[in-house]
Amino acid sequence: MRTLLALLGLIVIVVVVLMAFGFINIDQTRPAKMPSISVQGGQAPQFSANVASVDVGTKNETVQVPDVRVNKPAGNQATQ
């Protein structure tokens, strides 16, 4: 597989070099043209779905929050 890729790469390099030195000259003799396409009629699909309804509302509630106290140990001071 590597040999095939290396051979293909070498061929591409040789073609590019030959084009650069003018040994190969490629000229476009006819311009490209997109094909003409005609689309007629058609219909988009239609779907019907019965889904549940969701009611969103707010209400006031009283929530008890715990009181947190931090006590530092006595006699353990940081050095400055």
C-alpha positions as CSV (number, residue, x, y, z in Angstrom):
1,M,0.0,0.0,0.0
2,R,2.8,2.4,0.9
3,T,4.5,1.5,-2.4
4,L,1.4,2.4,-4.4
5,L,1.0,5.7,-2.6
6,A,4.7,6.5,-3.1
7,L,4.5,5.7,-6.8
8,L,1.3,7.8,-7.2
9,G,3.0,10.7,-5.4
10,L,6.1,10.4,-7.6
11,I,3.9,10.4,-10.8
12,V,2.1,13.6,-9.6
13,I,5.5,15.3,-8.9
14,V,6.8,14.3,-12.3
15,V,3.7,15.7,-14.0
16,V,3.9,19.0,-12.1
17,V,7.6,19.4,-13.0
18,L,6.9,18.6,-16.7
19,M,4.1,21.2,-16.7
20,A,6.4,23.8,-15.0
21,F,9.0,23.4,-17.7
22,G,6.5,23.5,-20.5
23,F,6.8,19.9,-21.7
24,I,3.2,19.3,-21.0
25,N,0.6,22.0,-21.9
26,I,-3.0,21.5,-21.0
27,D,-5.5,23.9,-22.6
28,Q,-9.2,24.0,-22.0
29,T,-11.0,23.6,-25.4
30,R,-14.6,23.8,-24.2
31,P,-16.0,25.6,-21.1
32,A,-17.9,23.5,-18.5
33,K,-21.7,24.0,-18.2
34,M,-24.1,22.9,-15.4
35,P,-26.9,20.5,-16.5
36,S,-30.3,22.0,-16.7
37,I,-32.8,20.6,-14.2
38,S,-36.5,21.1,-14.2
39,V,-38.6,20.7,-11.0
40,Q,-42.4,20.6,-11.2
41,G,-45.0,20.3,-8.5
42,G,-44.3,18.3,-5.4
43,Q,-45.7,18.4,-1.9
44,A,-44.2,18.8,1.5
45,P,-45.1,16.1,4.1
46,Q,-47.7,16.9,6.7
47,F,-47.6,15.7,10.3
48,S,-50.1,15.6,13.1
49,A,-49.0,15.1,16.7
50,N,-50.9,15.0,20.0
51,V,-48.5,16.0,22.8
52,A,-49.0,16.8,26.5
53,S,-49.2,20.4,27.7
54,V,-46.9,21.7,30.4
55,D,-48.0,24.4,32.8
56,V,-45.2,26.5,34.3
57,G,-45.9,28.7,37.2
58,T,-44.3,30.1,40.4
59,K,-45.2,30.1,44.1
60,N,-43.6,31.5,47.2
61,E,-42.1,29.0,49.7
62,T,-40.3,29.5,53.0
63,V,-37.2,27.4,53.4
64,Q,-35.2,27.1,56.6
65,V,-31.5,27.5,56.0
66,P,-29.0,26.2,58.6
67,D,-26.8,28.7,60.6
68,V,-23.1,27.9,60.1
69,R,-20.5,29.1,62.6
70,V,-16.8,28.7,62.3
71,N,-14.7,28.7,65.5
72,K,-11.0,29.1,65.2
73,P,-8.9,27.1,67.7
74,A,-7.3,29.1,70.5
75,G,-3.5,29.5,70.6
76,N,-2.9,28.4,67.0
77,Q,-1.8,31.6,65.3
78,A,-0.2,31.8,61.9
79,T,3.3,33.3,61.6
80,Q,3.7,36.5,59.6
